[in-house]
């Protein structure tokens, strides 16, 4: 196996170099800018999250400042900054500056910057690392500051936050304080800061936090011991505080290099693994990378919903045992699916393999964007795969991590489309629009024309500044069963140069060259591994990357009474008006014929079935119309 | 509709007049006598329940005396007394006398008799009616005393308990204290005491407890208000103690005559309805009887498992919403199924109708006897209809209501077989053996010869002392689709004289007359009402009254992977050795062919099925062999 080399890693093409010009993502970005980003700001203001930076315990809202409020505002700045880069908006820009001023005003003499521990519990600074979200908030402030600088060129926020990072570096590290966050986040943020500034101490600190994790006994054991009993509620709730003190909930049960199974809180896990992957590549650490690969495999082979959702249990907002993927009680937090996209995207740069891109695509088109309503103003925290009609998006949550998280991902989704390397260009996702890559010392414009995800025909114009030799790597999605590729009209043998799910076409590319790719998109019936008990005897309808569901409002009977015969004829119908424009799947299935049931609870006559028209809609669009039952997994005959 | 008249009600033939001589119940009664009754005594002693009557707070066991301990011992006395009547056993008789002496020694000057409120909380006598189990324990003591007197003729225990009942009557009643038990039981016990003694005040007190129930506001509201906060845990846990103070948990939300839906804790509900039915007939109260009929209908049409289990939720050990009958998480407490048998049996005497007997039979042969292991020494508290192999019978429970409850029912099960009336004999259950009835002023012996429940042929010899005219009423089970009846070899037209599920044969019966009944017993596939979501697409195998299940140890693959095609050929095989002798259902079904699944979590190839032999065993026998998965509801094609 080749050693991990930083110089061989791909570089993701930043979203600022990618223009999305399609009917799927481009309008989502518009809605994100026009509705989601402002809505989140309003909520942050209304709930006292902005006012908290005035360092009052509450700002007339009746709410008390909360340990993770700073992160909500930071993620909003990150989302707003990204959005600004694509949609210039002076009003928004000055609003961001105003919030940054408020944040800066809170910074303490020593560089420290956290509203909660400044206002509410100054005596507990760094004393509640397990559940206090202090380093977590710091991580989000760092990400926000990096984003703000990169998209506006303004240095104020970055300067403030570097002072804070420097202060944190003065507190934690070898020969300094031994500790790390209960909720990972700062690890990945510090690598971003390192990459921007070139300051190696940020990378070192990130590595320190990673390497100290999983000591035995956990540092959180003595931390808990030093807290008054009434401050240890979360320790008692989420850790096993008995004889075998266990902090699996926050992936602190083993040194990260020794971890094999994805455990505990799913968002914590994703942010941790993201950080591990980044530190692995920056330090060329094969052992750390091997751990990432093991954990990746464990998640995607045993613990992932067909929507890309992860973390099946509400109890720990996280992982349980392999193949435990209940549908109605699925937690599948929006933030966890977003975290999986982050992790997939990092892995993809380290070791180009379409399995990473497949999962990234699966989550993006399904379990991530299900998290926000089509109008951009309501959010799912948990994304079940079955509902009795009682699960709906909300405008806000007390713990509001998901709304700004989806806003920042949406605003920067262009950054997931392409990667570049010395002499290779990569197309991971098919989206109409352009990407400006640097390949072989050249600026190379890739221009995609496609109706993806509704149609699998893609035409890519390759436009290098000057004719130049490089490999164009085209992802062959895992869902496709055959593919046809034509270069300037001539078919190529896809298999010859396929590697790890990418078809590599190496040639001297010159302006005017075109590549046509055709992935037929039949309607597929997807089955789950038989170890997933809840899905036995059920199928999912999938077409291209889109996972479908049955919503009650489209059916003649309750979705729970529908059975899909194996030979049922299904059609695709494109409806431009419905749900922002979607391809529907329609057909005739069977339903229980309940007409001759009266009030008997049990009876010994045969079950009668009747034909029944069905209409399936993309999962991500559910709960945007009248409330009702929903099912992703359909009973199958 | 005919008015309820006490003189028209049937009288159940007591178990002391019924000899069971079959291979099903008779050996269960033996095991109950030989193993279950002694095992319960041992546990009562080990855990301090017997010693508690020495009025120490604990008796060297480390356990603290508990509010419902008295009831466990009382139910043991009831079970042991019944068992004694059929299996003379001087050693057991003197053991019972010894325990009765201990109980008697605890009686206070004023007649009061409760270990917990004498030893542990004397200051709370009658102050915790909602959750204190004080009147509940009194009820069980009364039932035990009645049983002991009826089976031994000894008066000591009855005298003690009558003094206690008289004392309770001096405390509660019109113009006295306004209150009633949170856990009904004393209501039905007082009717038993009234029937034995003829003392009307016991009936009046029972009626008082029933009629006071469901006041607004509940008496439990002020009761809670008078308790220190730390004593109100259960009120806060099980009642809605908010603005709309609601005591639905113990059927105290409405006056009993106005209740329409079965709500709350299932055992409380059954004991309440049992008491209501008894008071209804004794006082010829049509309104109360109408309430019983409504509640019966609600339970059996919307809230009953196919095993006769009721109370689907662990949370309240009780009822939830109509048709909410999950299988794996089914609570279906053994005591609740027993309570349903009690309630059914009372209703059957008031208004002979095979619907009552059908439910009684369903519960007895399935969800009741599943509660005890075949060796008689281990017990299920909850009786799920699906298991992953992690649910097993235990020797005992801290809250040990189920073991002595099943022991007392088992020892007296003969009492559920026959009823008698002025000029009618009723056969409700088919069991080999004899019943000695009083009909038309005559002693009439009914002698059944049958292999029921394994075979639907029954031969009944009718043996009156002298030839006499009366109606012999034979139950036509709800599960049977056709029936043939021959009197002295000649077929009769069953439909002519069938009424409410009983075929009435009126004639002058003389010794030597025989009746043959043939119910064909094909293997039936039972479906649930489509409103039971969890059972859609599933069937249950039933033959005669027996509900079957798939246990993992009998199958080639996991029961969760088995699908039963609608045309699968199924056979009956009688195995005399297995599980105490059972009829097995065998056949070839289909199973997921998992041979070509590797580690993919999802894939788009068709699901392959392979033939798979299956063996189903009676539900009541499950978990008596090696632990493993179990399913009652089988997926069906």
HADDOCK unambig.tbl for C-alpha pairs under 7 A between the chains (distance, minus, plus):
assign (segid A and resid 301 and name CA) (segid B and resid 599 and name CA) 6.42 0.50 0.50
assign (segid A and resid 301 and name CA) (segid B and resid 600 and name CA) 6.13 0.50 0.50
assign (segid A and resid 301 and name CA) (segid B and resid 601 and name CA) 5.13 0.50 0.50
assign (segid A and resid 302 and name CA) (segid B and resid 601 and name CA) 6.33 0.50 0.50
assign (segid A and resid 524 and name CA) (segid B and resid 604 and name CA) 6.13 0.50 0.50
assign (segid A and resid 525 and name CA) (segid B and resid 604 and name CA) 5.71 0.50 0.50
assign (segid A and resid 526 and name CA) (segid B and resid 602 and name CA) 6.47 0.50 0.50
assign (segid A and resid 526 and name CA) (segid B and resid 603 and name CA) 5.43 0.50 0.50
assign (segid A and resid 526 and name CA) (segid B and resid 604 and name CA) 4.35 0.50 0.50
assign (segid A and resid 526 and name CA) (segid B and resid 605 and name CA) 6.97 0.50 0.50
assign (segid A and resid 527 and name CA) (segid B and resid 602 and name CA) 5.71 0.50 0.50
assign (segid A and resid 527 and name CA) (segid B and resid 603 and name CA) 5.67 0.50 0.50
assign (segid A and resid 527 and name CA) (segid B and resid 604 and name CA) 6.24 0.50 0.50
assign (segid A and resid 527 and name CA) (segid B and resid 607 and name CA) 6.85 0.50 0.50
assign (segid A and resid 528 and name CA) (segid B and resid 601 and name CA) 5.77 0.50 0.50
assign (segid A and resid 528 and name CA) (segid B and resid 602 and name CA) 4.49 0.50 0.50
assign (segid A and resid 528 and name CA) (segid B and resid 603 and name CA) 6.63 0.50 0.50
assign (segid A and resid 529 and name CA) (segid B and resid 600 and name CA) 6.52 0.50 0.50
assign (segid A and resid 529 and name CA) (segid B and resid 601 and name CA) 4.99 0.50 0.50
assign (segid A and resid 529 and name CA) (segid B and resid 602 and name CA) 5.90 0.50 0.50
assign (segid A and resid 530 and name CA) (segid B and resid 594 and name CA) 6.83 0.50 0.50
assign (segid A and resid 533 and name CA) (segid B and resid 560 and name CA) 6.97 0.50 0.50
assign (segid A and resid 536 and name CA) (segid B and resid 561 and name CA) 6.94 0.50 0.50
assign (segid A and resid 561 and name CA) (segid B and resid 536 and name CA) 6.97 0.50 0.50
assign (segid A and resid 594 and name CA) (segid B and resid 530 and name CA) 6.82 0.50 0.50
assign (segid A and resid 597 and name CA) (segid B and resid 529 and name CA) 6.98 0.50 0.50
assign (segid A and resid 599 and name CA) (segid B and resid 301 and name CA) 6.41 0.50 0.50
assign (segid A and resid 600 and name CA) (segid B and resid 301 and name CA) 6.12 0.50 0.50
assign (segid A and resid 600 and name CA) (segid B and resid 529 and name CA) 6.50 0.50 0.50
assign (segid A and resid 601 and name CA) (segid B and resid 301 and name CA) 5.14 0.50 0.50
assign (segid A and resid 601 and name CA) (segid B and resid 302 and name CA) 6.33 0.50 0.50
assign (segid A and resid 601 and name CA) (segid B and resid 528 and name CA) 5.75 0.50 0.50
assign (segid A and resid 601 and name CA) (segid B and resid 529 and name CA) 4.97 0.50 0.50
assign (segid A and resid 602 and name CA) (segid B and resid 526 and name CA) 6.45 0.50 0.50
assign (segid A and resid 602 and name CA) (segid B and resid 527 and name CA) 5.68 0.50 0.50
assign (segid A and resid 602 and name CA) (segid B and resid 528 and name CA) 4.48 0.50 0.50
assign (segid A and resid 602 and name CA) (segid B and resid 529 and name CA) 5.90 0.50 0.50
assign (segid A and resid 603 and name CA) (segid B and resid 526 and name CA) 5.42 0.50 0.50
assign (segid A and resid 603 and name CA) (segid B and resid 527 and name CA) 5.65 0.50 0.50
assign (segid A and resid 603 and name CA) (segid B and resid 528 and name CA) 6.62 0.50 0.50
assign (segid A and resid 604 and name CA) (segid B and resid 524 and name CA) 6.13 0.50 0.50
assign (segid A and resid 604 and name CA) (segid B and resid 525 and name CA) 5.69 0.50 0.50
assign (segid A and resid 604 and name CA) (segid B and resid 526 and name CA) 4.34 0.50 0.50
assign (segid A and resid 604 and name CA) (segid B and resid 527 and name CA) 6.22 0.50 0.50
assign (segid A and resid 605 and name CA) (segid B and resid 526 and name CA) 6.96 0.50 0.50
assign (segid A and resid 607 and name CA) (segid B and resid 527 and name CA) 6.86 0.50 0.50
assign (segid A and resid 637 and name CA) (segid B and resid 637 and name CA) 6.36 0.50 0.50
